[in-house]
Amino acid sequence: MKKIIHWCEYLGGATDEPPCGFPQGLSWLILGAWWALLVVLIVTCCGQSSKFIYIDF
């Protein structure tokens, strides 16, 4: 369980040191792909690009 927490903290930017077992040579590529995925999810689920119905009161 602690290993998962350390991985999530590193991927989220909470810690600077990579956890044990994290691929060192490709860490910049993995982090770049992770943040790109998060940006795509945010853009997909917000504003004009979503299929949600917004009701103004």
PQR file of N, CA, C, O and H, with PARSE charges and radii, in Angstrom:
ATOM      1  N   MET A   1       0.819  -1.185   0.000 -0.4000 1.5000
ATOM      2  CA  MET A   1       0.000   0.000   0.000 -0.0000 2.0000
ATOM      3  C   MET A   1       0.871   1.260   0.000  0.5500 1.7000
ATOM      4  O   MET A   1       0.556   2.237  -0.680 -0.5500 1.4000
ATOM      5  N   LYS A   2       1.968   1.233   0.767 -0.4000 1.5000
ATOM      6  CA  LYS A   2       2.852   2.402   0.812 -0.0000 2.0000
ATOM      7  C   LYS A   2       3.505   2.669  -0.539  0.5500 1.7000
ATOM      8  O   LYS A   2       3.766   3.817  -0.899 -0.5500 1.4000
ATOM      9  H   LYS A   2       2.223   0.439   1.320  0.4000 1.0000
ATOM     10  N   LYS A   3       3.770   1.582  -1.290 -0.4000 1.5000
ATOM     11  CA  LYS A   3       4.392   1.736  -2.597 -0.0000 2.0000
ATOM     12  C   LYS A   3       3.455   2.499  -3.539  0.5500 1.7000
ATOM     13  O   LYS A   3       3.900   3.364  -4.293 -0.5500 1.4000
ATOM     14  H   LYS A   3       3.558   0.649  -0.997  0.4000 1.0000
ATOM     15  N   ILE A   4       2.170   2.180  -3.494 -0.4000 1.5000
ATOM     16  CA  ILE A   4       1.189   2.873  -4.325 -0.0000 2.0000
ATOM     17  C   ILE A   4       1.092   4.341  -3.930  0.5500 1.7000
ATOM     18  O   ILE A   4       0.991   5.215  -4.791 -0.5500 1.4000
ATOM     19  H   ILE A   4       1.809   1.478  -2.881  0.4000 1.0000
ATOM     20  N   ILE A   5       1.124   4.609  -2.642 -0.4000 1.5000
ATOM     21  CA  ILE A   5       1.067   5.992  -2.157 -0.0000 2.0000
ATOM     22  C   ILE A   5       2.282   6.780  -2.634  0.5500 1.7000
ATOM     23  O   ILE A   5       2.147   7.923  -3.070 -0.5500 1.4000
ATOM     24  H   ILE A   5       1.206   3.899  -1.942  0.4000 1.0000
ATOM     25  N   HIS A   6       3.473   6.174  -2.555 -0.4000 1.5000
ATOM     26  CA  HIS A   6       4.693   6.856  -3.013 -0.0000 2.0000
ATOM     27  C   HIS A   6       4.638   7.127  -4.516  0.5500 1.7000
ATOM     28  O   HIS A   6       5.049   8.196  -4.968 -0.5500 1.4000
ATOM     29  H   HIS A   6       3.583   5.245  -2.200  0.4000 1.0000
ATOM     30  N   TRP A   7       4.133   6.167  -5.291 -0.4000 1.5000
ATOM     31  CA  TRP A   7       4.008   6.367  -6.740 -0.0000 2.0000
ATOM     32  C   TRP A   7       3.036   7.502  -7.034  0.5500 1.7000
ATOM     33  O   TRP A   7       3.322   8.359  -7.870 -0.5500 1.4000
ATOM     34  H   TRP A   7       3.799   5.299  -4.924  0.4000 1.0000
ATOM     35  N   CYS A   8       1.890   7.519  -6.356 -0.4000 1.5000
ATOM     36  CA  CYS A   8       0.896   8.578  -6.581 -0.0000 2.0000
ATOM     37  C   CYS A   8       1.434   9.946  -6.177  0.5500 1.7000
ATOM     38  O   CYS A   8       1.181  10.937  -6.862 -0.5500 1.4000
ATOM     39  H   CYS A   8       1.657   6.823  -5.677  0.4000 1.0000
ATOM     40  N   GLU A   9       2.168  10.010  -5.076 -0.4000 1.5000
ATOM     41  CA  GLU A   9       2.759  11.275  -4.649 -0.0000 2.0000
ATOM     42  C   GLU A   9       3.778  11.773  -5.666  0.5500 1.7000
ATOM     43  O   GLU A   9       3.841  12.970  -5.947 -0.5500 1.4000
ATOM     44  H   GLU A   9       2.373   9.205  -4.519  0.4000 1.0000
ATOM     45  N   TYR A  10       4.571  10.871  -6.214 -0.4000 1.5000
ATOM     46  CA  TYR A  10       5.576  11.274  -7.201 -0.0000 2.0000
ATOM     47  C   TYR A  10       4.916  11.722  -8.504  0.5500 1.7000
ATOM     48  O   TYR A  10       5.291  12.747  -9.074 -0.5500 1.4000
ATOM     49  H   TYR A  10       4.520   9.899  -5.986  0.4000 1.0000
ATOM     50  N   LEU A  11       3.935  10.952  -8.973 -0.4000 1.5000
ATOM     51  CA  LEU A  11       3.249  11.314 -10.213 -0.0000 2.0000
ATOM     52  C   LEU A  11       2.439  12.602 -10.059  0.5500 1.7000
ATOM     53  O   LEU A  11       2.258  13.341 -11.026 -0.5500 1.4000
ATOM     54  H   LEU A  11       3.631  10.120  -8.510  0.4000 1.0000
ATOM     55  N   GLY A  12       1.961  12.865  -8.868 -0.4000 1.5000
ATOM     56  CA  GLY A  12       1.203  14.088  -8.614 -0.0000 2.0000
ATOM     57  C   GLY A  12       2.067  15.303  -8.357  0.5500 1.7000
ATOM     58  O   GLY A  12       1.559  16.423  -8.298 -0.5500 1.4000
ATOM     59  H   GLY A  12       2.108  12.265  -8.082  0.4000 1.0000
ATOM     60  N   GLY A  13       3.357  15.102  -8.205 -0.4000 1.5000
ATOM     61  CA  GLY A  13       4.265  16.216  -7.996 -0.0000 2.0000
ATOM     62  C   GLY A  13       4.467  16.596  -6.541  0.5500 1.7000
ATOM     63  O   GLY A  13       5.051  17.642  -6.256 -0.5500 1.4000
ATOM     64  H   GLY A  13       3.770  14.193  -8.253  0.4000 1.0000
ATOM     65  N   ALA A  14       3.995  15.767  -5.606 -0.4000 1.5000
ATOM     66  CA  ALA A  14       4.142  16.075  -4.187 -0.0000 2.0000
ATOM     67  C   ALA A  14       5.568  15.849  -3.702  0.5500 1.7000
ATOM     68  O   ALA A  14       6.025  16.533  -2.786 -0.5500 1.4000
ATOM     69  H   ALA A  14       3.520  14.918  -5.837  0.4000 1.0000
ATOM     70  N   THR A  15       6.272  14.900  -4.305 -0.4000 1.5000
ATOM     71  CA  THR A  15       7.660  14.627  -3.933 -0.0000 2.0000
ATOM     72  C   THR A  15       8.550  14.704  -5.166  0.5500 1.7000
ATOM     73  O   THR A  15       8.102  14.486  -6.291 -0.5500 1.4000
ATOM     74  H   THR A  15       5.901  14.345  -5.049  0.4000 1.0000
ATOM     75  N   ASP A  16       9.807  15.015  -4.932 -0.4000 1.5000
ATOM     76  CA  ASP A  16      10.759  15.127  -6.035 -0.0000 2.0000
ATOM     77  C   ASP A  16      11.536  13.843  -6.280  0.5500 1.7000
ATOM     78  O   ASP A  16      11.987  13.590  -7.397 -0.5500 1.4000
ATOM     79  H   ASP A  16      10.171  15.192  -4.018  0.4000 1.0000
ATOM     80  N   GLU A  17      11.690  13.042  -5.251 -0.4000 1.5000
ATOM     81  CA  GLU A  17      12.449  11.800  -5.365 -0.0000 2.0000
ATOM     82  C   GLU A  17      11.549  10.681  -5.879  0.5500 1.7000
ATOM     83  O   GLU A  17      10.484  10.437  -5.313 -0.5500 1.4000
ATOM     84  H   GLU A  17      11.323  13.248  -4.344  0.4000 1.0000
ATOM     85  N   PRO A  18      11.968   9.992  -6.953 -0.5600 1.5000
ATOM     86  CA  PRO A  18      11.154   8.879  -7.448  0.2800 2.0000
ATOM     87  C   PRO A  18      11.162   7.710  -6.471  0.5500 1.7000
ATOM     88  O   PRO A  18      12.162   7.489  -5.787 -0.5500 1.4000
ATOM     89  N   PRO A  19      10.067   6.959  -6.393 -0.5600 1.5000
ATOM     90  CA  PRO A  19      10.013   5.812  -5.482  0.2800 2.0000
ATOM     91  C   PRO A  19      10.869   4.655  -5.994  0.5500 1.7000
ATOM     92  O   PRO A  19      11.294   4.649  -7.150 -0.5500 1.4000
ATOM     93  N   CYS A  20      11.113   3.689  -5.132 -0.4000 1.5000
ATOM     94  CA  CYS A  20      11.882   2.503  -5.516 -0.0000 2.0000
ATOM     95  C   CYS A  20      11.154   1.761  -6.630  0.5500 1.7000
ATOM     96  O   CYS A  20       9.939   1.571  -6.570 -0.5500 1.4000
ATOM     97  H   CYS A  20      10.767   3.694  -4.194  0.4000 1.0000
ATOM     98  N   GLY A  21      11.899   1.346  -7.638 -0.4000 1.5000
ATOM     99  CA  GLY A  21      11.312   0.609  -8.734 -0.0000 2.0000
ATOM    100  C   GLY A  21      10.811   1.475  -9.870  0.5500 1.7000
ATOM    101  O   GLY A  21      10.382   0.946 -10.895 -0.5500 1.4000
ATOM    102  H   GLY A  21      12.886   1.500  -7.687  0.4000 1.0000
ATOM    103  N   PHE A  22      10.852   2.784  -9.722 -0.4000 1.5000
ATOM    104  CA  PHE A  22      10.404   3.676 -10.790 -0.0000 2.0000
ATOM    105  C   PHE A  22      11.488   3.744 -11.848  0.5500 1.7000
ATOM    106  O   PHE A  22      12.651   3.963 -11.511 -0.5500 1.4000
ATOM    107  H   PHE A  22      11.200   3.214  -8.890  0.4000 1.0000
ATOM    108  N   PRO A  23      11.142   3.561 -13.134 -0.5600 1.5000
ATOM    109  CA  PRO A  23      12.162   3.571 -14.183  0.2800 2.0000
ATOM    110  C   PRO A  23      12.864   4.920 -14.284  0.5500 1.7000
ATOM    111  O   PRO A  23      12.237   5.917 -14.639 -0.5500 1.4000
ATOM    112  N   GLN A  24      14.145   4.960 -13.979 -0.4000 1.5000
ATOM    113  CA  GLN A  24      14.886   6.220 -13.925 -0.0000 2.0000
ATOM    114  C   GLN A  24      15.179   6.796 -15.302  0.5500 1.7000
ATOM    115  O   GLN A  24      15.084   8.008 -15.491 -0.5500 1.4000
ATOM    116  H   GLN A  24      14.654   4.150 -13.691  0.4000 1.0000
ATOM    117  N   GLY A  25      15.531   5.960 -16.262 -0.4000 1.5000
ATOM    118  CA  GLY A  25      15.926   6.456 -17.571 -0.0000 2.0000
ATOM    119  C   GLY A  25      14.795   7.112 -18.338  0.5500 1.7000
ATOM    120  O   GLY A  25      15.027   8.033 -19.121 -0.5500 1.4000
ATOM    121  H   GLY A  25      15.609   4.975 -16.108  0.4000 1.0000
ATOM    122  N   LEU A  26      13.593   6.655 -18.123 -0.4000 1.5000
ATOM    123  CA  LEU A  26      12.448   7.170 -18.865 -0.0000 2.0000
ATOM    124  C   LEU A  26      11.480   7.966 -17.991  0.5500 1.7000
ATOM    125  O   LEU A  26      10.327   8.166 -18.373 -0.5500 1.4000
ATOM    126  H   LEU A  26      13.405   5.907 -17.486  0.4000 1.0000
ATOM    127  N   SER A  27      11.931   8.416 -16.836 -0.4000 1.5000
ATOM    128  CA  SER A  27      11.007   9.086 -15.927 -0.0000 2.0000
ATOM    129  C   SER A  27      10.428  10.355 -16.537  0.5500 1.7000
ATOM    130  O   SER A  27       9.258  10.663 -16.309 -0.5500 1.4000
ATOM    131  H   SER A  27      12.868   8.253 -16.525  0.4000 1.0000
ATOM    132  N   TRP A  28      11.221  11.100 -17.310 -0.4000 1.5000
ATOM    133  CA  TRP A  28      10.692  12.317 -17.928 -0.0000 2.0000
ATOM    134  C   TRP A  28       9.620  11.980 -18.956  0.5500 1.7000
ATOM    135  O   TRP A  28       8.658  12.731 -19.114 -0.5500 1.4000
ATOM    136  H   TRP A  28      12.171  10.850 -17.495  0.4000 1.0000
ATOM    137  N   LEU A  29       9.774  10.858 -19.659 -0.4000 1.5000
ATOM    138  CA  LEU A  29       8.793  10.453 -20.655 -0.0000 2.0000
ATOM    139  C   LEU A  29       7.505   9.977 -19.986  0.5500 1.7000
ATOM    140  O   LEU A  29       6.408  10.290 -20.448 -0.5500 1.4000
ATOM    141  H   LEU A  29      10.556  10.247 -19.530  0.4000 1.0000
ATOM    142  N   ILE A  30       7.643   9.229 -18.910 -0.4000 1.5000
ATOM    143  CA  ILE A  30       6.467   8.735 -18.186 -0.0000 2.0000
ATOM    144  C   ILE A  30       5.706   9.898 -17.572  0.5500 1.7000
ATOM    145  O   ILE A  30       4.480   9.954 -17.666 -0.5500 1.4000
ATOM    146  H   ILE A  30       8.534   8.975 -18.535  0.4000 1.0000
ATOM    147  N   LEU A  31       6.418  10.828 -16.945 -0.4000 1.5000
ATOM    148  CA  LEU A  31       5.745  11.977 -16.348 -0.0000 2.0000
ATOM    149  C   LEU A  31       5.094  12.860 -17.414  0.5500 1.7000
ATOM    150  O   LEU A  31       4.001  13.382 -17.195 -0.5500 1.4000
ATOM    151  H   LEU A  31       7.414  10.783 -16.868  0.4000 1.0000
ATOM    152  N   GLY A  32       5.738  13.028 -18.539 -0.4000 1.5000
ATOM    153  CA  GLY A  32       5.151  13.813 -19.621 -0.0000 2.0000
ATOM    154  C   GLY A  32       3.873  13.182 -20.147  0.5500 1.7000
ATOM    155  O   GLY A  32       2.888  13.878 -20.395 -0.5500 1.4000
ATOM    156  H   GLY A  32       6.626  12.604 -18.717  0.4000 1.0000
ATOM    157  N   ALA A  33       3.888  11.856 -20.320 -0.4000 1.5000
ATOM    158  CA  ALA A  33       2.695  11.152 -20.788 -0.0000 2.0000
ATOM    159  C   ALA A  33       1.582  11.221 -19.747  0.5500 1.7000
ATOM    160  O   ALA A  33       0.410  11.360 -20.097 -0.5500 1.4000
ATOM    161  H   ALA A  33       4.688  11.291 -20.120  0.4000 1.0000
ATOM    162  N   TRP A  34       1.945  11.124 -18.474 -0.4000 1.5000
ATOM    163  CA  TRP A  34       0.960  11.199 -17.392 -0.0000 2.0000
ATOM    164  C   TRP A  34       0.276  12.558 -17.385  0.5500 1.7000
ATOM    165  O   TRP A  34      -0.951  12.630 -17.331 -0.5500 1.4000
ATOM    166  H   TRP A  34       2.897  11.012 -18.190  0.4000 1.0000
ATOM    167  N   TRP A  35       1.055  13.641 -17.440 -0.4000 1.5000
ATOM    168  CA  TRP A  35       0.463  14.977 -17.408 -0.0000 2.0000
ATOM    169  C   TRP A  35      -0.307  15.277 -18.690  0.5500 1.7000
ATOM    170  O   TRP A  35      -1.309  15.991 -18.646 -0.5500 1.4000
ATOM    171  H   TRP A  35       2.052  13.583 -17.484  0.4000 1.0000
ATOM    172  N   ALA A  36       0.131  14.754 -19.817 -0.4000 1.5000
ATOM    173  CA  ALA A  36      -0.616  14.927 -21.066 -0.0000 2.0000
ATOM    174  C   ALA A  36      -1.974  14.223 -20.970  0.5500 1.7000
ATOM    175  O   ALA A  36      -2.983  14.763 -21.425 -0.5500 1.4000
ATOM    176  H   ALA A  36       0.945  14.174 -19.853  0.4000 1.0000
ATOM    177  N   LEU A  37      -2.003  13.035 -20.388 -0.4000 1.5000
ATOM    178  CA  LEU A  37      -3.261  12.323 -20.189 -0.0000 2.0000
ATOM    179  C   LEU A  37      -4.200  13.119 -19.290  0.5500 1.7000
ATOM    180  O   LEU A  37      -5.395  13.211 -19.568 -0.5500 1.4000
ATOM    181  H   LEU A  37      -1.183  12.596 -20.019  0.4000 1.0000
ATOM    182  N   LEU A  38      -3.666  13.693 -18.216 -0.4000 1.5000
ATOM    183  CA  LEU A  38      -4.497  14.490 -17.324 -0.0000 2.0000
ATOM    184  C   LEU A  38      -5.059  15.717 -18.030  0.5500 1.7000
ATOM    185  O   LEU A  38      -6.225  16.060 -17.834 -0.5500 1.4000
ATOM    186  H   LEU A  38      -2.695  13.618 -17.990  0.4000 1.0000
ATOM    187  N   VAL A  39      -4.251  16.378 -18.845 -0.4000 1.5000
ATOM    188  CA  VAL A  39      -4.731  17.553 -19.585 -0.0000 2.0000
ATOM    189  C   VAL A  39      -5.831  17.148 -20.559  0.5500 1.7000
ATOM    190  O   VAL A  39      -6.832  17.855 -20.682 -0.5500 1.4000
ATOM    191  H   VAL A  39      -3.304  16.099 -19.004  0.4000 1.0000
ATOM    192  N   VAL A  40      -5.668  16.037 -21.244 -0.4000 1.5000
ATOM    193  CA  VAL A  40      -6.693  15.564 -22.179 -0.0000 2.0000
ATOM    194  C   VAL A  40      -7.997  15.260 -21.444  0.5500 1.7000
ATOM    195  O   VAL A  40      -9.075  15.594 -21.935 -0.5500 1.4000
ATOM    196  H   VAL A  40      -4.856  15.463 -21.144  0.4000 1.0000
ATOM    197  N   LEU A  41      -7.910  14.636 -20.280 -0.4000 1.5000
ATOM    198  CA  LEU A  41      -9.114  14.357 -19.499 -0.0000 2.0000
ATOM    199  C   LEU A  41      -9.809  15.634 -19.054  0.5500 1.7000
ATOM    200  O   LEU A  41     -11.037  15.712 -19.088 -0.5500 1.4000
ATOM    201  H   LEU A  41      -7.034  14.365 -19.881  0.4000 1.0000
ATOM    202  N   ILE A  42      -9.044  16.633 -18.639 -0.4000 1.5000
ATOM    203  CA  ILE A  42      -9.624  17.893 -18.205 -0.0000 2.0000
ATOM    204  C   ILE A  42     -10.313  18.597 -19.365  0.5500 1.7000
ATOM    205  O   ILE A  42     -11.436  19.080 -19.218 -0.5500 1.4000
ATOM    206  H   ILE A  42      -8.046  16.569 -18.611  0.4000 1.0000
ATOM    207  N   VAL A  43      -9.658  18.659 -20.505 -0.4000 1.5000
ATOM    208  CA  VAL A  43     -10.244  19.326 -21.672 -0.0000 2.0000
ATOM    209  C   VAL A  43     -11.501  18.588 -22.141  0.5500 1.7000
ATOM    210  O   VAL A  43     -12.468  19.218 -22.570 -0.5500 1.4000
ATOM    211  H   VAL A  43      -8.746  18.267 -20.625  0.4000 1.0000
ATOM    212  N   THR A  44     -11.487  17.271 -22.061 -0.4000 1.5000
ATOM    213  CA  THR A  44     -12.637  16.484 -22.496 -0.0000 2.0000
ATOM    214  C   THR A  44     -13.845  16.689 -21.596  0.5500 1.7000
ATOM    215  O   THR A  44     -14.982  16.673 -22.070 -0.5500 1.4000
ATOM    216  H   THR A  44     -10.702  16.759 -21.713  0.4000 1.0000
ATOM    217  N   CYS A  45     -13.612  16.878 -20.321 -0.4000 1.5000
ATOM    218  CA  CYS A  45     -14.720  16.936 -19.357 -0.0000 2.0000
ATOM    219  C   CYS A  45     -15.138  18.344 -18.969  0.5500 1.7000
ATOM    220  O   CYS A  45     -15.914  18.495 -18.025 -0.5500 1.4000
ATOM    221  H   CYS A  45     -12.689  16.890 -19.936  0.4000 1.0000
ATOM    222  N   CYS A  46     -14.675  19.360 -19.635 -0.4000 1.5000
ATOM    223  CA  CYS A  46     -15.044  20.709 -19.205 -0.0000 2.0000
ATOM    224  C   CYS A  46     -15.701  21.496 -20.337  0.5500 1.7000
ATOM    225  O   CYS A  46     -15.442  21.268 -21.518 -0.5500 1.4000
ATOM    226  H   CYS A  46     -14.045  19.236 -20.402  0.4000 1.0000
ATOM    227  N   GLY A  47     -16.554  22.424 -19.932 -0.4000 1.5000
ATOM    228  CA  GLY A  47     -17.119  23.427 -20.824 -0.0000 2.0000
ATOM    229  C   GLY A  47     -17.790  22.930 -22.079  0.5500 1.7000
ATOM    230  O   GLY A  47     -18.628  22.029 -22.028 -0.5500 1.4000
ATOM    231  H   GLY A  47     -16.764  22.609 -18.971  0.4000 1.0000
ATOM    232  N   GLN A  48     -17.430  23.506 -23.198 -0.4000 1.5000
ATOM    233  CA  GLN A  48     -18.079  23.272 -24.472 -0.0000 2.0000
ATOM    234  C   GLN A  48     -17.859  21.857 -24.997  0.5500 1.7000
ATOM    235  O   GLN A  48     -18.679  21.357 -25.768 -0.5500 1.4000
ATOM    236  H   GLN A  48     -16.750  24.238 -23.239  0.4000 1.0000
ATOM    237  N   SER A  49     -16.792  21.215 -24.603 -0.4000 1.5000
ATOM    238  CA  SER A  49     -16.472  19.913 -25.180 -0.0000 2.0000
ATOM    239  C   SER A  49     -17.186  18.752 -24.501  0.5500 1.7000
ATOM    240  O   SER A  49     -17.078  17.616 -24.963 -0.5500 1.4000
ATOM    241  H   SER A  49     -16.126  21.622 -23.977  0.4000 1.0000
ATOM    242  N   SER A  50     -17.912  19.008 -23.419 -0.4000 1.5000
ATOM    243  CA  SER A  50     -18.581  17.909 -22.727 -0.0000 2.0000
ATOM    244  C   SER A  50     -20.035  17.798 -23.174  0.5500 1.7000
ATOM    245  O   SER A  50     -20.572  18.704 -23.813 -0.5500 1.4000
ATOM    246  H   SER A  50     -17.999  19.930 -23.044  0.4000 1.0000
ATOM    247  N   LYS A  51     -20.655  16.693 -22.836 -0.4000 1.5000
ATOM    248  CA  LYS A  51     -22.035  16.472 -23.198 -0.0000 2.0000
ATOM    249  C   LYS A  51     -22.951  16.620 -21.972  0.5500 1.7000
ATOM    250  O   LYS A  51     -24.095  16.166 -21.990 -0.5500 1.4000
ATOM    251  H   LYS A  51     -20.219  15.958 -22.317  0.4000 1.0000
ATOM    252  N   PHE A  52     -22.454  17.241 -20.935 -0.4000 1.5000
ATOM    253  CA  PHE A  52     -23.260  17.468 -19.755 -0.0000 2.0000
ATOM    254  C   PHE A  52     -24.212  18.634 -19.990  0.5500 1.7000
ATOM    255  O   PHE A  52     -23.926  19.527 -20.787 -0.5500 1.4000
ATOM    256  H   PHE A  52     -21.525  17.610 -20.920  0.4000 1.0000
ATOM    257  N   ILE A  53     -25.348  18.620 -19.293 -0.4000 1.5000
ATOM    258  CA  ILE A  53     -26.322  19.702 -19.389 -0.0000 2.0000
ATOM    259  C   ILE A  53     -26.137  20.584 -18.160  0.5500 1.7000
ATOM    260  O   ILE A  53     -26.201  20.108 -17.027 -0.5500 1.4000
ATOM    261  H   ILE A  53     -25.580  17.894 -18.645  0.4000 1.0000
ATOM    262  N   TYR A  54     -25.909  21.863 -18.397 -0.4000 1.5000
ATOM    263  CA  TYR A  54     -25.747  22.805 -17.310 -0.0000 2.0000
ATOM    264  C   TYR A  54     -27.032  23.621 -17.182  0.5500 1.7000
ATOM    265  O   TYR A  54     -27.574  24.113 -18.172 -0.5500 1.4000
ATOM    266  H   TYR A  54     -25.857  22.249 -19.318  0.4000 1.0000
ATOM    267  N   ILE A  55     -27.499  23.752 -15.962 -0.4000 1.5000
ATOM    268  CA  ILE A  55     -28.709  24.529 -15.710 -0.0000 2.0000
ATOM    269  C   ILE A  55     -28.332  25.728 -14.863  0.5500 1.7000
ATOM    270  O   ILE A  55     -27.772  25.583 -13.776 -0.5500 1.4000
ATOM    271  H   ILE A  55     -27.059  23.352 -15.158  0.4000 1.0000
ATOM    272  N   ASP A  56     -28.641  26.907 -15.364 -0.4000 1.5000
ATOM    273  CA  ASP A  56     -28.379  28.131 -14.606 -0.0000 2.0000
ATOM    274  C   ASP A  56     -29.628  28.496 -13.826  0.5500 1.7000
ATOM    275  O   ASP A  56     -30.733  28.514 -14.368 -0.5500 1.4000
ATOM    276  H   ASP A  56     -29.096  27.025 -16.247  0.4000 1.0000
ATOM    277  N   PHE A  57     -29.443  28.782 -12.571 -0.4000 1.5000
ATOM    278  CA  PHE A  57     -30.567  29.195 -11.734 -0.0000 2.0000
ATOM    279  C   PHE A  57     -30.516  30.670 -11.505  0.5500 1.7000
ATOM    280  O   PHE A  57     -31.380  31.218 -10.820 -0.5500 1.4000
ATOM    281  H   PHE A  57     -28.545  28.767 -12.131  0.4000 1.0000
TER
END
